[in-house]
Amino acid sequence: MMSVFSGAEALSKLQQAVPGLEISTDAAILQSHGLDWTRFYQPAPLAVAFPRTTEEVQALVRHAAAAGLAIVPSGGRTGLSAGAVARNGELVVSMDRMRRILDFNPVDRSLTLEAGVVTATIQKFAREQGLFYPVSFASEGSSQIGGNVATNAGGIRVLRYGLTRDWVSGLKVVTGTGDLLELNRGLVKNASGYDLRHLFIGSEGTLGMVVEVTLQLADAPPPGKVLLLGLADLDSLMKVFALLNARLKLSAFEFLTDKAMRHVRAGHELPAPMDSECPLYVVTEFDCPGEAEESAALECFEHGMEQGWLLDGVISQSDRQNAELWRYREGISEAITRYRPYKNDLSVRVSQVPEFLSRMDVLMAGLCPDFEVVWYGHIGDGNLHMNLIAPKDLPRDEFEHRCHDISEQTYALTEAMGGSISAEHGLGLLKQQWLHRVRSAEEIAVMRGLKQVLDPAGIMNPGKLLPM
């Protein structure tokens, strides 16, 4: 369904329907809010709306449904699959004006807030209460909780704490009809029918807009230390993981290749973390409240060296050094952004990681030997980020075309190994055409049916997630 009105007329009617709604057609705002971190599309939104209340969101959506005006929900726009791109005259609806912390309950250890609250703000608030919000990733300083929910954001501590889904105890969502659904209400146990809360988590704004979130907070973690390890080869990766996981209480286990290390060091002017250059690196964090845990870590390191799995390593001695060592992992994405890489966000079972990496490297060597392939990711939960960087002299449109062809075979291999083509970034525009690789025809039919019920006019983030 498309609007029959011209742009100016559509905005005039919207303003009449929602008096007081802040709407911008400023060119800079259209550019910044019509695009996420994906760089394969040009934004072309009709305008950007900045509602301040749930009631304004409801009125806006009701009008949009009646007028056939497509909506693109917008949070911090840190996505990497073009889930927040508006390129066909859609109305971008930004949560930038809905950033209130609404309630904190110390008994329930629950925090209720509007969808525009930035992830780092939540983490800071939790710390001030002596608690912890554990979902953590590189974009937490600008991503918003509504977007985190819409993509079921993961990050570096999924191994211990799980995904965003595991911390959402309640949602308020405006559907594509403008109805407000209040889901689960912060309850710990609730077996009264379908839990629609989980339907909206990871739905990428295609069923409705998250306007309010209730989160559970965790106990503050004990003191921890970070190990940065240099590994001998890919075969050593899971052996080191098993070794450390058996002796230490790990909260994260991340890997990066030598190529990723070179990029992050160059991009952030970081020193060499250790004397040796290694083909593979691991950054891992573990609880270390006392000397016994540090001794156990050192014993693990010595055993790994004796077995030939480890070549070198560094252990932090302070919170400052924790943060410094994490930069070698968390700074990679930003460091390679200037090359406009084609990002793949893949996952397989943890036990399959070495085989998957090996098979994918062979596939890439055959398909694109002229590309630089930069790997890093979350080994502890089987999530691997494969970034393709084009040669300097390859035209951008040709690079995109080749990456499209490469994706077909990349996702075929992922399907063959029972994996997912999107572990935490979502499908957006970039990957929706390959949904059939990881979801059956019957599953996709059910998804379309749900979309029809909750968004009958088809206005919510059209063209995203579900194949056209």
C-alpha positions as CSV (number, residue, x, y, z in Angstrom):
1,M,0.0,0.0,0.0
2,M,1.5,3.3,-1.1
3,S,0.4,6.9,-0.3
4,V,-1.6,8.6,-3.0
5,F,-0.6,12.0,-1.8
6,S,2.4,14.1,-2.8
7,G,5.2,14.5,-0.3
8,A,4.2,18.0,0.8
9,E,0.5,17.0,1.0
10,A,1.3,13.8,2.9
11,L,3.2,15.7,5.5
12,S,0.5,18.4,5.8
13,K,-2.1,15.7,6.4
14,L,0.2,14.0,8.9
15,Q,0.7,17.3,10.8
16,Q,-3.1,17.8,10.9
17,A,-3.6,14.2,12.2
18,V,-0.9,14.6,14.9
19,P,-0.8,18.2,16.0
20,G,2.4,19.2,17.6
21,L,4.4,16.3,16.1
22,E,7.9,17.4,15.4
23,I,8.7,16.7,11.7
24,S,12.0,17.6,9.9
25,T,12.8,17.8,6.2
26,D,16.2,19.3,6.7
27,A,18.6,17.7,4.3
28,A,21.2,16.8,6.9
29,I,18.6,15.2,9.1
30,L,17.2,13.2,6.2
31,Q,20.7,12.0,5.4
32,S,21.7,11.1,9.0
33,H,18.3,9.5,10.0
34,G,17.6,7.8,6.7
35,L,20.7,5.6,6.9
36,D,22.3,3.2,9.4
37,W,25.9,1.9,9.5
38,T,25.3,0.0,6.3
39,R,26.9,1.8,3.4
40,F,25.3,0.0,0.3
41,Y,22.3,2.2,-0.1
42,Q,21.5,5.9,-0.5
43,P,18.8,7.3,1.9
44,A,15.7,9.0,0.4
45,P,13.2,9.4,3.2
46,L,10.1,11.6,2.9
47,A,10.8,13.2,6.3
48,V,11.8,12.4,9.9
49,A,9.3,12.4,12.7
50,F,10.3,12.8,16.3
51,P,7.4,11.7,18.5
52,R,7.6,12.5,22.2
53,T,5.0,10.2,23.6
54,T,3.5,6.8,23.0
55,E,0.2,8.5,22.2
56,E,1.9,10.5,19.4
57,V,3.4,7.2,18.0
58,Q,-0.1,5.6,18.0
59,A,-1.7,8.6,16.3
60,L,1.1,8.7,13.7
61,V,0.9,5.0,12.9
62,R,-2.9,5.1,12.6
63,H,-2.7,7.9,10.2
64,A,0.1,6.2,8.2
65,A,-1.9,3.0,8.0
66,A,-5.0,4.9,6.6
67,A,-2.9,7.0,4.2
68,G,-0.6,4.1,3.0
69,L,2.4,6.0,4.3
70,A,5.4,3.6,4.9
71,I,7.3,3.9,8.2
72,V,10.9,3.1,9.0
73,P,11.5,2.9,12.8
74,S,14.8,4.5,13.8
75,G,16.8,4.1,16.9
76,G,20.6,4.7,17.1
77,R,21.0,3.5,13.5
78,T,24.0,1.4,14.4
79,G,22.7,-1.7,12.4
80,L,24.8,-3.4,9.8
81,S,22.1,-5.0,7.6
82,A,20.2,-1.9,6.4
83,G,17.3,-2.5,8.7
84,A,16.9,1.2,9.4
85,V,17.5,2.5,5.8
86,A,14.8,4.6,4.2
87,R,15.4,4.7,0.5
88,N,11.9,4.9,-1.1
89,G,10.2,8.0,0.4
90,E,9.3,6.4,3.7
91,L,8.6,8.4,6.9
92,V,11.4,7.8,9.4
93,V,10.1,7.7,12.9
94,S,12.9,8.4,15.3
95,M,13.0,7.6,19.1
96,D,15.4,10.4,19.8
97,R,12.9,12.3,21.8
98,M,11.7,9.3,23.9
99,R,14.7,8.9,26.2
100,R,13.1,8.9,29.7
101,I,13.9,6.4,32.4
102,L,10.4,5.8,33.7
103,D,10.8,3.5,36.7
104,F,13.3,1.5,38.8
105,N,12.2,-1.1,41.2
106,P,15.0,-2.3,43.5
107,V,13.0,-5.3,44.8
108,D,12.3,-6.6,41.4
109,R,15.6,-5.2,40.1
110,S,13.7,-4.0,37.0
111,L,14.2,-0.9,35.0
112,T,11.4,0.5,32.7
113,L,12.4,3.1,30.1
114,E,11.4,4.6,26.8
115,A,12.8,3.0,23.6
116,G,15.2,5.8,22.8
117,V,17.4,5.4,25.9
118,V,21.0,4.7,24.9
119,T,22.4,1.3,25.9
120,A,25.4,2.9,27.7
121,T,23.0,5.0,29.8
122,I,21.3,1.8,30.9
123,Q,24.6,0.3,31.9
124,K,25.6,3.5,33.8
125,F,22.3,3.6,35.7
126,A,22.6,0.0,36.6
127,R,26.1,0.5,38.0
128,E,24.8,3.5,40.1
129,Q,22.3,1.1,41.7
130,G,25.0,-1.5,42.5
131,L,23.6,-3.7,39.7
132,F,24.6,-4.7,36.2
133,Y,23.1,-4.6,32.7
134,P,25.3,-7.2,30.9
135,V,24.5,-6.8,27.2
136,S,27.6,-5.1,25.8
137,F,28.9,-4.3,22.3
138,A,31.0,-1.7,20.5
139,S,28.1,0.5,19.5
140,E,26.6,0.7,23.0
141,G,27.5,4.4,23.3
142,S,25.0,5.3,20.5
143,S,22.6,2.3,20.1
144,Q,19.2,2.6,21.7
145,I,17.3,0.0,23.6
146,G,14.4,-0.1,21.2
147,G,16.8,-1.0,18.4
148,N,18.5,-3.5,20.6
149,V,15.2,-5.2,21.2
150,A,14.2,-5.0,17.5
151,T,17.4,-6.9,16.5
152,N,17.9,-9.0,19.7
153,A,21.3,-7.5,20.0
154,G,24.1,-9.8,21.4
155,G,27.6,-8.6,21.9
156,I,30.7,-9.8,23.7
157,R,29.2,-11.4,26.9
158,V,26.6,-13.7,25.4
159,L,28.6,-16.7,26.6
160,R,27.7,-15.8,30.2
161,Y,24.7,-13.6,30.0
162,G,22.8,-14.3,26.8
163,L,21.2,-11.9,24.4
164,T,18.9,-8.9,24.8
165,R,16.0,-11.3,24.7
166,D,17.1,-12.8,28.0
167,W,16.8,-9.5,29.9
168,V,13.5,-8.2,28.5
169,S,10.7,-8.8,31.0
170,G,8.1,-6.5,29.5
171,L,7.4,-4.5,26.3
172,K,5.0,-1.9,25.1
173,V,4.6,-2.0,21.4
174,V,2.6,0.0,18.9
175,T,1.5,-2.4,16.1
176,G,1.0,-1.5,12.4
177,T,-2.7,-0.7,13.2
178,G,-1.8,1.8,15.9
179,D,-2.9,-0.5,18.7
180,L,-0.8,-0.5,21.9
181,L,0.2,-4.0,23.2
182,E,1.5,-4.3,26.8
183,L,3.4,-7.6,26.9
184,N,4.3,-9.6,30.0
185,R,4.3,-6.6,32.3
186,G,7.6,-7.4,33.9
187,L,6.5,-10.8,35.3
188,V,9.0,-13.5,36.0
189,K,6.5,-16.3,35.5
190,N,3.5,-16.0,33.1
191,A,2.0,-19.0,31.4
192,S,-1.2,-17.4,30.3
193,G,-1.1,-18.0,26.6
194,Y,1.4,-17.0,23.8
195,D,4.3,-14.8,24.9
196,L,4.0,-12.1,22.2
197,R,6.9,-10.3,23.8
198,H,9.3,-12.7,22.1
199,L,7.6,-12.3,18.8
200,F,8.6,-8.6,18.7
201,I,12.1,-9.2,19.9
202,G,14.2,-9.6,16.8
203,S,11.3,-8.5,14.4
204,E,13.3,-5.5,13.1
205,G,10.4,-3.1,13.3
206,T,8.3,-5.1,10.7
207,L,5.4,-5.8,13.1
208,G,5.3,-2.7,15.1
209,M,7.4,-0.1,17.1
210,V,8.8,-0.7,20.5
211,V,8.0,2.3,22.6
212,E,8.8,1.1,26.2
213,V,11.0,-1.7,27.6
214,T,11.2,-3.3,31.0
215,L,14.6,-4.9,31.7
216,Q,15.8,-7.1,34.5
217,L,19.2,-6.2,36.0
218,A,21.8,-8.6,37.3
219,D,24.1,-8.7,40.3
220,A,27.2,-6.7,39.8
221,P,29.9,-9.1,38.6
222,P,33.0,-9.9,40.7
223,P,36.3,-8.4,39.8
224,G,37.6,-9.8,36.5
225,K,40.7,-10.0,34.4
226,V,41.3,-10.1,30.7
227,L,43.7,-12.4,28.8
228,L,44.9,-11.6,25.4
229,L,46.4,-14.8,23.9
230,G,48.3,-15.6,20.7
231,L,47.3,-18.9,19.2
232,A,49.4,-21.2,17.0
233,D,46.6,-22.2,14.6
234,L,42.9,-22.7,14.0
235,D,43.1,-26.2,15.4
236,S,44.1,-24.8,18.8
237,L,41.1,-22.5,19.1
238,M,38.6,-24.9,20.6
239,K,41.2,-26.6,22.6
240,V,42.1,-23.4,24.3
241,F,38.4,-22.6,24.8
242,A,37.8,-26.0,26.4
243,L,40.9,-25.6,28.6
244,L,39.9,-22.2,30.0
245,N,36.2,-22.9,30.2
246,A,36.9,-26.0,32.4
247,R,39.0,-24.1,34.9
248,L,37.8,-20.5,34.8
249,K,34.4,-18.7,35.0
250,L,34.4,-17.1,31.6
251,S,32.2,-14.2,30.7
252,A,33.5,-13.7,27.1
253,F,35.7,-15.6,24.6
254,E,36.4,-13.6,21.5
255,F,38.7,-14.2,18.6
256,L,40.4,-12.2,15.8
257,T,42.8,-13.1,13.0
258,D,46.2,-11.5,12.4
259,K,44.6,-9.4,9.6
260,A,42.1,-8.0,12.1
261,M,44.9,-7.3,14.6
262,R,46.8,-5.3,12.0
263,H,43.7,-3.3,11.1
264,V,42.7,-2.5,14.7
265,R,46.3,-1.5,15.6
266,A,46.6,0.8,12.6
267,G,43.1,2.3,13.0
268,H,43.5,3.1,16.6
269,E,47.3,3.5,16.8
270,L,47.6,0.7,19.3
271,P,50.9,-0.8,20.3
272,A,51.8,-4.5,19.7
273,P,50.1,-6.3,22.6
274,M,52.8,-8.9,22.9
275,D,56.3,-9.7,21.6
276,S,55.2,-12.3,19.1
277,E,53.0,-11.9,16.0
278,C,50.5,-14.8,15.9
279,P,48.1,-16.1,13.2
280,L,45.2,-15.9,15.6
281,Y,44.3,-14.1,18.8
282,V,41.8,-14.6,21.6
283,V,40.5,-12.0,24.1
284,T,38.8,-13.6,27.0
285,E,37.5,-12.3,30.3
286,F,37.0,-14.3,33.5
287,D,36.0,-13.7,37.1
288,C,39.0,-13.2,39.3
289,P,38.1,-12.2,42.8
290,G,41.3,-13.6,44.3
291,E,44.7,-15.1,43.8
292,A,43.4,-18.6,43.2
293,E,41.6,-17.6,40.0
294,E,44.7,-15.8,38.7
295,S,46.8,-18.8,39.5
296,A,44.4,-21.1,37.7
297,A,44.6,-18.8,34.6
298,L,48.4,-18.9,34.6
299,E,48.4,-22.7,34.9
300,C,46.0,-22.9,31.9
301,F,48.4,-20.6,30.0
302,E,51.4,-22.7,30.8
303,H,49.6,-25.9,29.8
304,G,48.5,-24.3,26.5
305,M,52.2,-23.3,25.9
306,E,53.4,-26.8,26.6
307,Q,50.8,-28.3,24.2
308,G,51.9,-25.9,21.5
309,W,48.4,-24.3,21.3
310,L,49.6,-20.9,22.6
311,L,52.5,-18.8,21.4
312,D,52.2,-15.8,23.7
313,G,49.9,-14.0,26.1
314,V,49.2,-11.0,28.3
315,I,47.1,-10.8,31.4
316,S,45.6,-7.6,32.8
317,Q,46.5,-6.2,36.2
318,S,43.9,-3.4,36.6
319,D,40.6,-2.2,35.3
320,R,42.4,0.2,33.0
321,Q,44.4,-2.7,31.5
322,N,41.1,-4.6,31.1
323,A,39.8,-1.8,28.9
324,E,43.1,-1.5,27.0
325,L,43.1,-5.2,26.1
326,W,39.5,-5.1,25.1
327,R,40.3,-2.4,22.5
328,Y,42.1,-5.0,20.4
329,R,38.7,-6.7,19.9
330,E,36.1,-4.0,20.2
331,G,37.9,-1.5,18.0
332,I,38.0,-3.7,14.9
333,S,34.7,-2.8,13.4
334,E,35.4,0.9,13.6
335,A,38.9,0.5,12.3
336,I,37.8,-1.2,9.1
337,T,34.8,1.0,8.5
338,R,36.8,3.4,6.2
339,Y,37.2,0.5,3.8
340,R,33.4,0.0,3.6
341,P,33.6,-3.7,4.0
342,Y,30.8,-6.2,3.1
343,K,29.9,-7.7,6.5
344,N,28.7,-11.2,7.1
345,D,27.3,-12.1,10.5
346,L,27.2,-15.9,10.6
347,S,26.6,-18.5,13.3
348,V,27.0,-22.3,13.7
349,R,27.1,-24.5,16.7
350,V,30.1,-23.9,18.9
351,S,31.6,-27.3,18.2
352,Q,31.5,-26.6,14.4
353,V,33.4,-23.3,14.5
354,P,36.8,-24.7,13.4
355,E,35.3,-26.7,10.5
356,F,33.2,-23.8,9.4
357,L,36.1,-21.3,9.4
358,S,38.2,-23.7,7.5
359,R,35.6,-24.5,4.9
360,M,34.7,-20.8,4.5
361,D,38.3,-19.8,4.0
362,V,38.7,-22.4,1.2
363,L,35.5,-21.1,-0.3
364,M,36.6,-17.4,-0.2
365,A,40.0,-18.3,-1.6
366,G,38.3,-19.7,-4.7
367,L,35.6,-17.0,-5.0
368,C,37.5,-13.9,-4.2
369,P,41.3,-14.4,-3.9
370,D,41.8,-10.7,-4.6
371,F,39.7,-9.7,-1.6
372,E,41.0,-9.3,2.0
373,V,39.0,-11.5,4.3
374,V,38.9,-10.2,7.9
375,W,37.5,-12.5,10.6
376,Y,36.6,-11.8,14.2
377,G,33.8,-12.8,16.5
378,H,32.3,-14.5,19.4
379,I,33.7,-18.0,19.6
380,G,31.9,-18.8,22.9
381,D,28.5,-18.6,21.2
382,G,29.4,-19.6,17.6
383,N,29.0,-16.2,16.1
384,L,31.6,-15.3,13.4
385,H,31.9,-12.0,11.6
386,M,33.4,-12.3,8.1
387,N,34.3,-8.9,6.5
388,L,35.2,-8.7,2.8
389,I,37.4,-5.7,1.8
390,A,37.8,-4.8,-1.9
391,P,41.0,-4.1,-3.7
392,K,41.7,-0.4,-3.9
393,D,41.1,-0.3,-7.7
394,L,37.8,-2.2,-7.8
395,P,34.8,0.0,-8.6
396,R,32.3,0.1,-5.8
397,D,29.3,-1.1,-7.8
398,E,31.4,-4.1,-9.1
399,F,32.4,-4.9,-5.5
400,E,28.8,-4.9,-4.4
401,H,27.8,-7.1,-7.3
402,R,30.5,-9.6,-6.6
403,C,29.7,-9.7,-2.9
404,H,26.0,-10.4,-3.8
405,D,27.2,-13.5,-5.8
406,I,29.5,-14.5,-3.0
407,S,26.7,-14.3,-0.5
408,E,24.7,-16.9,-2.4
409,Q,27.5,-19.5,-1.9
410,T,28.4,-18.3,1.6
411,Y,24.9,-18.8,2.8
412,A,24.6,-22.1,1.0
413,L,27.5,-23.4,3.0
414,T,26.0,-21.9,6.2
415,E,22.7,-23.7,5.4
416,A,24.6,-27.0,4.8
417,M,26.1,-26.7,8.3
418,G,22.8,-25.9,9.9
419,G,23.9,-22.4,10.7
420,S,22.3,-18.9,10.5
421,I,23.0,-16.1,8.1
422,S,22.4,-13.5,10.8
423,A,23.4,-14.2,14.3
424,E,22.9,-10.7,15.8
425,H,22.7,-8.0,13.0
426,G,19.3,-8.9,11.6
427,L,18.4,-9.3,7.9
428,G,17.2,-5.8,6.9
429,L,17.5,-5.1,3.2
430,L,20.9,-6.6,2.8
431,K,20.1,-10.3,3.5
432,Q,16.3,-10.7,3.4
433,Q,16.4,-12.4,0.0
434,W,18.3,-15.3,1.6
435,L,15.9,-16.0,4.4
436,H,14.9,-19.3,2.7
437,R,18.5,-20.6,3.4
438,V,17.8,-20.8,7.1
439,R,14.0,-20.9,7.4
440,S,11.6,-23.4,5.8
441,A,8.8,-22.4,3.4
442,E,6.3,-23.2,6.2
443,E,8.1,-20.9,8.7
444,I,8.2,-18.1,6.2
445,A,4.5,-18.5,5.5
446,V,3.7,-18.2,9.2
447,M,5.9,-15.1,9.4
448,R,3.9,-13.5,6.6
449,G,0.7,-14.4,8.3
450,L,1.8,-12.7,11.5
451,K,2.8,-9.7,9.5
452,Q,-0.6,-9.5,7.9
453,V,-2.3,-9.7,11.3
454,L,-0.2,-7.1,13.0
455,D,0.5,-4.8,10.1
456,P,-2.4,-5.3,7.6
457,A,-1.6,-2.2,5.6
458,G,2.1,-3.3,5.2
459,I,3.5,0.1,6.4
460,M,6.0,-1.1,9.0
461,N,9.5,-1.2,7.7
462,P,8.5,-2.6,4.3
463,G,11.1,-4.6,2.4
464,K,13.0,-5.6,5.5
465,L,13.5,-9.1,6.9
466,L,10.8,-10.8,4.8
467,P,11.6,-11.4,1.1
468,M,9.6,-9.3,-1.3
